[in-house]
Amino acid sequence: MSPEIQQFLNSNASAVFGLIGALGGGVLSFVASLLLKRREFSLQLRSKIIDRQIAAHERILKLAQDMRVMGSTGALGLDGEVSRGPCILLSKDEFENWFARFTEQQLAGSAWLTTATKREVAFVQDYLITLHMHLVDVPSEKYFDLARLIRQDFIDLSGSLEMAAFSFFESGIHRAKLDRLSAWHKYKRPVTERRLTSTALIQNIAEFRSALQELPK
């Protein structure tokens, strides 16, 4: 260091140190502000993710509740009790409209669902597609005859959908993190086939269709 610079520093030590302190304080303040903004952005992003996830899983819960709503045409079953079945199968129009809404609602937020919920939704959709296929040539007034036979399916499917969605609220909501989009959204085929085979729909559809064919034309 040259004598001139050393003399300047000695003569103006307090001012130099004050300037250094001010600069240091400014740098620290800038860094702190930057870190705070990054944290605020992270919290806002986390909040948006949680909001989307909550909305998506709430849609699934509403669909599950719809499936559990039971109604009746007033007819008596073999046990003498009023026969009941899912309200969404009271008629062809009722089912078609609800099936379209189910497809629309589950697609609206599918990217925000947990993988477990996606898989359960996919299975329910497979069941509904199978049901829809068997109802293609069934008269609307006969829909509820099948509804009474498959009432337990809708109760079971509704419960499994609710459990999958509730698992997000119990644990996943605290992560605010999306499941991997690359994860396969359906159960393995043997699982899906085994579950479908065990449903009341598959076990009763042949008898139901046979009874339809015996009706007078």
C-alpha positions as CSV (number, residue, x, y, z in Angstrom):
1,M,0.0,0.0,0.0
2,S,1.4,3.4,-0.9
3,P,2.2,6.0,1.8
4,E,-0.4,8.4,0.4
5,I,-3.2,5.8,0.6
6,Q,-2.1,4.7,4.1
7,Q,-2.0,8.4,5.2
8,F,-5.5,8.9,3.7
9,L,-6.9,5.9,5.5
10,N,-5.3,7.0,8.8
11,S,-6.7,10.5,8.5
12,N,-10.2,9.3,7.5
13,A,-10.5,6.0,9.3
14,S,-13.9,6.7,10.8
15,A,-15.3,7.8,7.5
16,V,-13.9,4.8,5.7
17,F,-15.2,2.3,8.3
18,G,-18.6,4.1,8.3
19,L,-18.7,3.7,4.5
20,I,-17.7,0.1,4.7
21,G,-20.4,-0.5,7.4
22,A,-23.0,1.2,5.3
23,L,-22.1,-0.8,2.2
24,G,-22.1,-4.0,4.3
25,G,-25.4,-3.2,5.8
26,G,-26.9,-2.5,2.3
27,V,-25.6,-5.8,1.0
28,L,-27.0,-7.7,3.9
29,S,-30.3,-5.8,3.6
30,F,-30.5,-6.7,-0.1
31,V,-29.7,-10.3,0.5
32,A,-32.3,-10.5,3.3
33,S,-34.9,-8.9,1.1
34,L,-34.1,-11.3,-1.8
35,L,-34.4,-14.3,0.5
36,L,-37.7,-12.9,1.9
37,K,-39.2,-12.5,-1.6
38,R,-38.1,-16.0,-2.6
39,R,-39.8,-17.3,0.6
40,E,-42.9,-15.4,-0.2
41,F,-43.0,-16.7,-3.7
42,S,-42.5,-20.2,-2.4
43,L,-45.3,-19.8,0.0
44,Q,-47.6,-18.4,-2.7
45,L,-46.8,-21.3,-5.0
46,R,-47.3,-23.8,-2.2
47,S,-50.7,-22.2,-1.5
48,K,-51.8,-22.4,-5.1
49,I,-50.8,-26.0,-5.4
50,I,-52.7,-26.9,-2.2
51,D,-55.8,-25.0,-3.4
52,R,-55.8,-26.9,-6.7
53,Q,-55.3,-30.2,-4.9
54,I,-58.0,-29.5,-2.4
55,A,-60.5,-28.5,-5.2
56,A,-59.6,-31.6,-7.2
57,H,-60.1,-34.0,-4.3
58,E,-63.3,-32.2,-3.2
59,R,-64.7,-32.9,-6.7
60,I,-64.0,-36.6,-6.2
61,L,-65.7,-36.6,-2.8
62,K,-68.8,-34.9,-4.3
63,L,-69.0,-37.6,-7.1
64,A,-68.6,-40.3,-4.4
65,Q,-71.5,-38.8,-2.5
66,D,-73.7,-38.7,-5.6
67,M,-73.1,-42.4,-6.1
68,R,-74.3,-43.2,-2.6
69,V,-77.6,-41.3,-2.9
70,M,-80.4,-44.0,-3.1
71,G,-83.9,-43.7,-4.3
72,S,-86.9,-45.9,-5.0
73,T,-89.8,-46.3,-7.4
74,G,-92.0,-47.6,-4.6
75,A,-91.9,-51.2,-5.7
76,L,-91.4,-54.0,-3.1
77,G,-88.6,-56.4,-3.2
78,L,-88.7,-60.2,-2.5
79,D,-88.2,-59.4,1.2
80,G,-91.3,-57.2,1.3
81,E,-89.2,-54.1,1.7
82,V,-89.3,-51.1,-0.6
83,S,-86.5,-51.7,-3.2
84,R,-83.9,-49.1,-3.4
85,G,-81.1,-48.3,-5.8
86,P,-78.8,-45.5,-6.9
87,C,-80.7,-42.4,-7.9
88,I,-78.5,-41.9,-10.9
89,L,-80.0,-45.0,-12.4
90,L,-83.6,-43.9,-12.1
91,S,-83.7,-43.5,-15.9
92,K,-81.6,-43.5,-19.0
93,D,-81.4,-39.7,-19.1
94,E,-80.5,-39.5,-15.4
95,F,-77.6,-42.0,-15.9
96,E,-76.3,-40.5,-19.2
97,N,-76.3,-36.9,-17.7
98,W,-74.5,-38.1,-14.5
99,F,-72.0,-40.2,-16.4
100,A,-71.1,-37.2,-18.6
101,R,-70.7,-35.0,-15.5
102,F,-68.5,-37.7,-13.8
103,T,-66.2,-37.8,-16.8
104,E,-66.1,-33.9,-17.0
105,Q,-65.5,-33.4,-13.2
106,Q,-62.8,-36.1,-12.8
107,L,-60.9,-34.8,-15.9
108,A,-61.1,-31.2,-14.7
109,G,-58.6,-31.7,-11.9
110,S,-57.0,-35.1,-12.7
111,A,-53.4,-33.6,-12.8
112,W,-53.8,-32.4,-9.2
113,L,-55.0,-35.8,-7.7
114,T,-52.7,-38.1,-5.9
115,T,-51.7,-41.3,-7.8
116,A,-53.8,-43.4,-5.4
117,T,-56.9,-41.3,-6.1
118,K,-56.3,-41.3,-9.8
119,R,-56.2,-45.1,-9.8
120,E,-59.4,-45.4,-7.9
121,V,-61.1,-42.9,-10.1
122,A,-59.9,-44.9,-13.2
123,F,-61.3,-48.1,-11.8
124,V,-64.7,-46.5,-11.1
125,Q,-64.7,-45.2,-14.6
126,D,-64.0,-48.7,-16.0
127,Y,-66.9,-49.9,-14.0
128,L,-69.2,-47.2,-15.3
129,I,-68.1,-47.8,-18.9
130,T,-68.9,-51.5,-18.4
131,L,-72.3,-50.6,-17.0
132,H,-72.9,-48.2,-19.8
133,M,-72.1,-50.9,-22.4
134,H,-74.6,-53.3,-20.8
135,L,-77.3,-50.6,-20.7
136,V,-77.1,-49.6,-24.4
137,D,-80.2,-51.5,-25.5
138,V,-82.0,-51.6,-22.1
139,P,-85.3,-49.6,-22.0
140,S,-85.2,-46.6,-19.7
141,E,-88.0,-47.9,-17.5
142,K,-85.9,-51.0,-16.8
143,Y,-82.8,-49.2,-15.6
144,F,-83.9,-49.2,-12.0
145,D,-84.5,-53.0,-12.1
146,L,-80.7,-53.3,-12.6
147,A,-80.1,-50.5,-10.1
148,R,-81.6,-52.6,-7.3
149,L,-79.3,-55.5,-8.2
150,I,-76.1,-53.4,-8.2
151,R,-76.9,-51.1,-5.3
152,Q,-74.0,-52.6,-3.2
153,D,-71.6,-51.9,-6.0
154,F,-72.3,-48.1,-5.8
155,I,-72.0,-48.2,-2.0
156,D,-68.6,-49.9,-2.3
157,L,-67.3,-47.8,-5.1
158,S,-68.4,-44.6,-3.3
159,G,-66.6,-45.7,-0.2
160,S,-63.4,-46.6,-2.0
161,L,-63.4,-43.2,-3.8
162,E,-63.9,-41.4,-0.5
163,M,-61.1,-43.3,1.2
164,A,-58.6,-42.5,-1.6
165,A,-59.6,-38.8,-1.5
166,F,-59.5,-38.6,2.3
167,S,-56.0,-40.0,2.3
168,F,-54.9,-36.8,0.6
169,F,-56.5,-34.7,3.3
170,E,-55.0,-36.9,6.1
171,S,-51.4,-36.8,4.8
172,G,-50.8,-35.5,1.3
173,I,-52.1,-32.0,2.0
174,H,-49.1,-31.3,4.2
175,R,-46.6,-32.0,1.4
176,A,-48.0,-29.5,-1.1
177,K,-46.3,-31.6,-3.7
178,L,-47.6,-33.2,-6.8
179,D,-47.2,-36.9,-7.3
180,R,-45.2,-37.9,-10.3
181,L,-47.3,-37.3,-13.5
182,S,-45.3,-40.2,-15.1
183,A,-46.8,-42.6,-12.6
184,W,-49.3,-45.0,-14.3
185,H,-52.8,-43.8,-13.4
186,K,-54.5,-47.2,-13.4
187,Y,-54.3,-50.4,-11.4
188,K,-52.5,-53.3,-13.1
189,R,-54.9,-55.1,-15.4
190,P,-55.2,-58.3,-13.3
191,V,-56.3,-56.1,-10.3
192,T,-58.9,-54.3,-12.4
193,E,-60.2,-57.5,-13.9
194,R,-60.4,-59.3,-10.5
195,R,-62.3,-56.3,-8.9
196,L,-64.7,-56.0,-11.8
197,T,-65.4,-59.8,-11.8
198,S,-66.4,-59.6,-8.1
199,T,-68.9,-56.8,-8.6
200,A,-72.7,-57.4,-8.4
201,L,-72.9,-56.0,-12.0
202,I,-70.9,-58.8,-13.5
203,Q,-72.4,-61.5,-11.3
204,N,-76.0,-60.4,-12.1
205,I,-76.0,-59.0,-15.6
206,A,-76.6,-62.3,-17.4
207,E,-79.6,-63.0,-15.4
208,F,-80.9,-59.5,-15.8
209,R,-80.6,-59.6,-19.6
210,S,-82.1,-63.0,-19.7
211,A,-85.2,-61.7,-17.8
212,L,-85.4,-58.8,-20.3
213,Q,-85.5,-61.1,-23.2
214,E,-88.4,-63.0,-21.7
215,L,-90.6,-60.0,-21.4
216,P,-93.5,-59.7,-24.0
217,K,-92.6,-57.7,-27.0
